[in-house]
Structures are given as structure tokens and as C-alpha cells.
Amino acid sequence: MLDANLQDLLNAGDVEDYRACVVRFTQSMDFGTMDAMTVLDDSAGNPEFTRIENINNPSWVSIDPAYGRRDPAMQHLKRSSYPIAWGSTKYRDPAVVEGYEVVASMGLRSGISDCIALP
């Protein structure tokens, strides 16, 4: 039998239902904030990003998407289907520390990231 949170997620009828399910799941794991991203990557290499979150900070959605090309967690997820636990130790490189500091100021200081690749 599926976990109730996962079952609710699979039955989400719209974006707000999906967001509520993801927030409930992350809070059940004692994480107060969450950000979920869907990347649709076409054959021409023009990715489209869609996000849901409960950060409630207008600056969050204005973070440059190009930062993902340097972000260690996102780069890990491009190459691996294994989840990654992340925190300040993954962001010591000067090329990414500033981005981490911005994200940490909004409540995302550590977390678990996972990726599911779908056709």
C-alpha cells in the first residue's frame, strides 16, 4: 500500500493540490520550506522551468535560472537518479557560495533533492 502522502500526490487534480501535498510531505519530514521544480527539456536544448514552493519571498522566483548550471545539487541530479543531501558544505566553491547565501537567507539552508526523469 502506498504512503498516504504519496497517494494524495498521485491524485492531485491541479497545481494547488500538488503544492499542498508536497508541502505536507516535506513538513512531515520536519522541513519547513520546500521548492519543487519541473524541467521540460526539448530536443533543441531550451529548458522550461516550472516551480512550486512555500517560501513566499518574491526574490525567490527572480533567482537567475542560469545559476543551476553551477549549483552542485542540480548538477548531481542531471547525472544521477540518486537523491542528494545538501547543505553549506556542498557550496564552499567561490563560484556557488553567493547563490547558496541567497537561498539560505530564504530558509533553504539544507535539504534533500531528488530527480525523476520521465520520457
C-alpha positions in Angstrom: 0.0 0.0 0.0 1.3 3.5 -0.9 2.1 6.1 1.8 -0.9 8.4 2.2 1.2 11.4 1.2 2.3 9.7 -2.0 -1.2 8.6 -2.8 -2.5 12.1 -2.3 0.2 13.4 -4.6 -0.7 10.9 -7.3 -4.3 12.0 -7.1 -3.6 15.8 -7.1 -6.1 17.4 -9.6 -4.4 20.7 -10.0 -1.3 22.7 -9.2 -2.6 23.9 -5.8 -3.5 20.3 -4.7 0.0 19.2 -5.9 1.7 22.0 -3.9 -0.3 21.2 -0.8 0.7 17.6 -1.0 4.4 18.4 -1.4 4.3 20.9 1.5 2.5 18.3 3.7 5.1 15.7 2.8 8.1 17.9 3.4 6.7 19.2 6.7 6.1 15.5 7.8 9.9 15.2 7.4 10.5 18.3 9.6 11.4 20.6 6.7 9.6 23.9 7.0 10.3 25.1 3.5 10.2 23.4 0.1 10.8 24.1 -3.6 9.9 21.7 -6.3 10.9 22.2 -9.9 9.9 20.6 -13.1 12.2 21.0 -16.1 10.9 20.3 -19.6 13.9 20.0 -21.8 13.2 19.9 -25.5 15.5 18.5 -28.2 16.7 22.0 -29.1 18.1 22.4 -25.6 15.6 25.1 -24.5 14.6 24.1 -21.0 11.3 25.4 -19.5 11.2 25.6 -15.7 8.1 25.4 -13.5 8.3 25.7 -9.8 6.1 25.4 -6.7 7.3 26.4 -3.3 6.2 27.7 0.1 9.0 30.2 0.5 6.7 33.2 0.0 9.5 35.6 -0.9 9.3 37.4 -4.3 13.0 37.4 -4.6 13.0 33.6 -4.8 11.4 33.4 -8.2 13.8 36.0 -9.5 16.9 33.9 -8.9 18.7 33.5 -12.2 17.9 30.1 -13.7 21.4 30.0 -15.1 22.7 29.5 -11.5 21.5 25.9 -11.9 24.4 25.3 -14.3 26.8 25.8 -11.3 24.7 24.5 -8.5 26.2 21.3 -7.1 22.9 19.6 -6.2 21.3 20.4 -9.5 24.4 19.2 -11.4 24.4 15.9 -9.4 20.7 15.4 -10.3 21.4 15.9 -14.0 23.8 12.9 -13.9 22.3 10.7 -11.2 18.9 9.4 -10.1 20.2 9.0 -6.5 18.9 11.6 -4.0 21.4 14.1 -2.6 21.5 15.6 0.8 22.9 19.1 0.6 23.9 21.9 2.9 26.6 24.5 3.3 29.5 22.0 2.9 28.4 21.4 -0.8 28.6 25.1 -1.5 32.2 26.1 -0.5 33.3 26.7 -4.1 33.5 30.5 -4.7 31.5 30.0 -7.9 28.4 28.9 -5.9 28.8 30.3 -2.4 27.0 33.6 -3.2 24.0 31.7 -4.6 23.9 29.5 -1.5 23.9 32.5 0.7 20.9 34.0 -1.1 19.0 30.7 -0.9 19.9 30.2 2.8 18.6 33.7 3.6 15.2 32.5 2.5 15.2 29.5 4.7 16.7 26.8 2.5 19.9 26.0 4.3 19.9 22.3 3.8 17.7 19.7 2.3 17.3 16.6 0.2 17.0 16.8 -3.6 15.7 14.1 -5.8 15.1 13.8 -9.5 12.8 11.6 -11.6 13.5 11.6 -15.3 10.4 10.9 -17.4 10.1 10.5 -21.2 
